[in-house]
Amino acid sequence: MIKRISSGGEFEAKIGYCRAVIAGGFVHVAGTVGQGDDVVAQCKSALEIIGAALQDAGANFADVVRVNYYMPDRAEFEPCWPVLAQTFGDNPPAATMIECGLIDPKFRIEIEVTAVAPT
């Protein structure tokens, strides 16, 4: 069984994706950017959006087993570490950070997660 969760964002219909998909025992949350004037604000905003998608799926950050970070400048990753450590707390997932271009230069970080789906 596959369940798709939409956030209602305008790009979901334009591009053809949804915020999250529950399938195969996992919640897959799409790459998510946030709003804000700097990388830390964008990181917090992206995590809020991801948290809402996880909640809609019946999961939370403690259920996350994999996180991928995409950033145009790896030097901006370290300022995000305290936010990420606070978010994942005692349940840190496996993680990867990749330096790459994002869809718009205003975005400084994109985050995607995979979580264990609730039973």
Secondary structure as the mmCIF struct_conf table of DSSP 4:
data_model
#
loop_
_struct_conf.conf_type_id
_struct_conf.id
_struct_conf.beg_label_comp_id
_struct_conf.beg_label_asym_id
_struct_conf.beg_label_seq_id
_struct_conf.end_label_comp_id
_struct_conf.end_label_asym_id
_struct_conf.end_label_seq_id
STRN STRN1 LYS A 3 ILE A 5
HELX_RH_AL_P HELX_RH_AL_P1 GLU A 10 PHE A 11
HELX_RH_PI_P HELX_RH_PI_P1 GLU A 12 GLY A 16
BEND BEND1 ARG A 19 ARG A 19
STRN STRN2 ALA A 20 ALA A 23
TURN_TY1_P TURN_TY1_P1 GLY A 24 GLY A 25
STRN STRN3 PHE A 26 VAL A 33
BEND BEND2 GLY A 36 ASP A 38
HELX_RH_AL_P HELX_RH_AL_P2 VAL A 39 ASP A 56
TURN_TY1_P TURN_TY1_P2 ALA A 57 GLY A 58
HELX_RH_3T_P HELX_RH_3T_P1 PHE A 61 ASP A 63
STRN STRN4 VAL A 64 MET A 71
BEND BEND3 PRO A 72 PRO A 72
HELX_RH_3T_P HELX_RH_3T_P2 ARG A 74 GLU A 76
BEND BEND4 PHE A 77 PHE A 77
HELX_RH_3T_P HELX_RH_3T_P3 GLU A 78 CYS A 80
HELX_RH_AL_P HELX_RH_AL_P3 TRP A 81 PHE A 88
TURN_TY1_P TURN_TY1_P3 GLY A 89 ASP A 90
HELX_LH_PP_P HELX_LH_PP_P1 PRO A 92 PRO A 93
STRN STRN5 ALA A 94 GLU A 99
BEND BEND5 ILE A 103 ASP A 104
TURN_TY1_P TURN_TY1_P4 PRO A 105 LYS A 106
STRN STRN6 GLU A 110 VAL A 116
HELX_LH_PP_P HELX_LH_PP_P2 ALA A 117 PRO A 118
#
